Amino acid sequence: MMLSVLIPTYECTCYKLVEDIHAQLDASMEDYEVIVFEDGGHNQVSHIANLKINELSNCRYERRADNVGRSAIRNRLAEEAKGEWLLFVDADAKVVREDFIQQYIKAAKEGHLLVCGGITHREAAPEPCCMLRWKYDRDYELRVGLVSTHLSTFNFLIKRDVFLSVRFDEMLTTYGWEDVILGLRLQEKGVMVYPIDNPLLHDDTEESRRFLEKTEESLRTHHTYASLLESHTKLGQTARHLQENHVAWMVRGSFPLLRPIVRCNLLGRNPSLKLFAYYKLAYYLSLR
């Protein structure tokens, strides 16, 4: 088998990630490639660091002129790939297991068409301005675990011909939900996630203010694709339930008054995840 490891990046230094994956590939496989596409970023520091990727055997780094978005850049990577298997990895990941590649090779040889390795997060708390994302991710990991039947684009393996039969939705140019929509399209073809305990570490410390901005953008994306997403997401199901029972106005009406107070908590050193859940639901209902 030939494996293509595909890494989309935007102004992120990922040489160490590629170096670690390359070492495992070199020890495990004869036919492989690693392709990294910079999606139109202009950060010279990360660009110069990533140029070293081209010095590794069977590895290629290329900076694309235009920013085409999270969906389209992944499709471009798949189109360029030569392998019969595609391993998508996010650029801000960190390899934490010595058998990371071997676990995926094993799953592919067992005949699984779509394999998701999962994601883990730092145990140590970050600085106070970065607490929201860390608490949210850690809570999800503790509740759901590392192995999940939900598709995550952070770290997954798929047969190339299966992927090209569905692809990421390039109409989706704003942040969020491309993994859910891809998963739904694969389910329609009878392709389900085979989860394995093979996580990468999410190695990016994100400021709470930026995470909240991205959350709001993802909620606007969800609203745009409501007809497709609402019946398949907890957020959409809850919003629909509240509307059908004529109580959505209560949550929506409280939002202008409570929003500044809740934001103050979420951007502080001890954000409440219950308030975060309220914020997301109320923000979403305010879009309807």
Number of C-alpha atoms within 10 A of each C-alpha: 12 15 26 25 27 25 26 26 23 21 18 18 20 23 21 17 18 27 17 15 18 22 13 16 21 14 10 14 14 11 14 22 21 25 22 25 20 25 22 18 17 13 12 10 11 18 21 11 14 24 15 16 24 16 11 14 12 16 19 19 20 16 19 13 11 10 14 15 18 21 23 20 22 22 18 14 19 24 11 11 20 15 18 15 26 26 24 23 23 19 26 20 23 23 20 13 13 12 13 19 22 17 15 23 18 11 18 19 10 9 9 18 20 24 24 28 27 25 22 23 19 14 8 7 12 17 11 14 17 20 22 27 22 22 18 14 15 18 13 13 17 10 8 11 14 19 18 18 15 15 25 22 21 21 21 25 28 21 19 21 14 17 19 13 11 15 19 21 17 16 10 18 14 18 18 20 21 22 17 18 20 19 22 19 17 20 12 10 12 9 15 18 23 19 20 18 15 24 23 23 18 18 14 15 16 15 18 22 17 13 16 19 11 15 17 18 15 18 23 19 19 22 18 15 14 16 11 15 20 17 13 14 15 11 19 21 14 15 20 16 13 16 13 10 8 10 12 19 14 11 18 17 13 11 20 13 9 12 16 11 12 18 17 11 17 23 21 17 16 13 21 17 15 8 16 18 12 16 22 17 20 23 20 20 23 15 11 11
